[in-house]
Amino acid sequence: MQIRDLIPWGSNKGSEIAKSDQGNPVFSLQRDVNRIFEDFWKRLDQPFGAFGRWDTGGPRMDVTETESAIEVSVELPGIDQKDVDVSLTDSALTIKGEKKSEQEESKKGYHLLERSYGSFYRSIPLPSGVDADKAAAQFKNGVLTVTLPKTEEALSRVRKIEVKAS
């Protein structure tokens, strides 16, 4: 008998065992638990920014459309108004920002210096009919709100359709 005969991954014996356990509920549970732990550790390997963890690649954002405008609301906690850049083209609204912080502390026996930096860039495609000349942005309590009014032409194209019961 050789040592590889004792190790399941050293021969084809392990694959035969795995195939025979496919219908076993305990085997299925073990596989699901293993997958949950693997997903958990993969998430911890992803980078954390100065803003905290953003799964979407940027800050939380709401885009809503009313009858007269498109409104974009972005949560930017801890960012100053001067560190936010908003630009508008014919087809997209772009919001950029960055946050820098530095903390320095010196006491007897140690010196602490911490720096953190994070930035984001979001570009939102816009439908036709946005009046770029009347766009407005307001920054209040860490929330940026951009209002993009619709053009008169876009407002006039809206037509109500009556819904009939059959």
N, C-alpha and C positions, 0 to 999 in steps of 0.2 A: 504494500500500500504506500502510495506517495502522499506527500503533504498537500498537494493541490487537490487530491480527492476529498480532503476534509474541509476545504474552503469552498463555499457554494459559488462564489464568483470566479473561481479558477476552473470551472468546468461548466457543462451545460445543465447540470443537475438543478441549479438555482432557477433557471428559466422554466424547467418543468414544474417545479414547486409553485412558482408564481402563476403559471397558467392554471394549475389545479385549484388555486385559492381565489380565482377571480369571482366566483359566486359567493364566497364566504363573507358575511356581513362584518365580521371583526376585521378582516383584511381590508375591506372597503373603508371602514372607520379609521384604521391606522393610516391608510393612504391619504384620506382627507385631512387628518390631523397633521401629518407631515407636510402637506401642501400649505396649510394655514401657517405653520411655523416658517416655512421657506419664504412665503410672501411677506411675513412680518420682518424677517431679517433682511430681505431685499429692500424693503422700504427704509430701513434704518441706514442702509448704505447710500441712499440718495442724499445730495447735499442740502444743508439747511442754510438759508440766507440770513441776512441781518434783519429781514422783515418777518422771519418765521417761515414755516413751511407752506408753500403755495403749490398745490397739486396741479393747478392749471397753468403754471409757469408765470404767474403774475398775481397782482392783487385781485380781490373779489370785485366783480363788476356786474352791474345790472344795466341792461339795455331795454328800454320800453318805448313803445310807439303809441302816441296819442293821435287824436284826429288832426291836430295842427303841428305836431313836432315829434322829433325823436329825442329822447332824453337818455343820457348815459351817466350813470352814477358809479364812482369808483371809490372804494375805501382805501385811504392812504394814511394809516395811523403812524404818528411819529415823523412824518415828512413835512418840511416847511414848504410854503407856497412857492418860494423862489427856486426850489429844487424840482418843480414840476414843469414840463414842457408839453403844451398841447398844440397840435397842428392839424390842419384840415386841407385835404385835396379834393378833387372832384369825386373821387371814388372811395376815400377812406379817411377815418379819424384816427390820428396817432397820438398816443399818450405815453410820455417817457418820464422817468423820475429816478432819483437816487437818494440814498440815505447814508450819511456818514456819521459815525459817532466815535468819540474817543473819551476814555475815562482814565485818569491818572491819579494815583494815590500813593503817597509816601508816608510811611510811619517808621517808627524805630524797628529796625531789623528787616524791613522789606521795602521793595518798590514795585508797584503794580501799574502796568500800562496795558490797557485793552483797547483795541481798535476793531471796529466792524464796518463793513461796507456792503451795500446791496443795491442793485438797480433793476429796473424792469422796463419793458417796452411792449406795448400792446397796440395793435393796429386792427381797427374794426371796419370791415367793408360796409359801405353805405349804399342804399338804393338811390336811384336817380330822383331828382325832385327836392333835394335839400338846398335851402338858401344859405350858402356859405357866408354871404355878407352880413347876415343877421345872427350868426352863431354867437353864443355867449357861454362863458365858463365862470363858475363861482366855486371858491374853495372855503369851506367853513367846517370847523371842528374835525379836521382830518378826512372830510369827504369832498371829493371833487364832483361837481355836477355840470355837465356840458349839455346845453340845450341847442338843438339844431332844428330851426323852424322849417316847415315845408314851403315850397314855392306856391304862388297862387295857381300856377298851371297844374301842379300836382294835386292841390286841393280840389280844383275843378274837375279833375279826371275821376274822382271818386263818385261812384254811382251806386245807389242802393238797389238791391234786387229783391223783389217780393218773393217770399217763400210760400208756396201753395201746398196744401195737403192733397194727397192723391187718394 
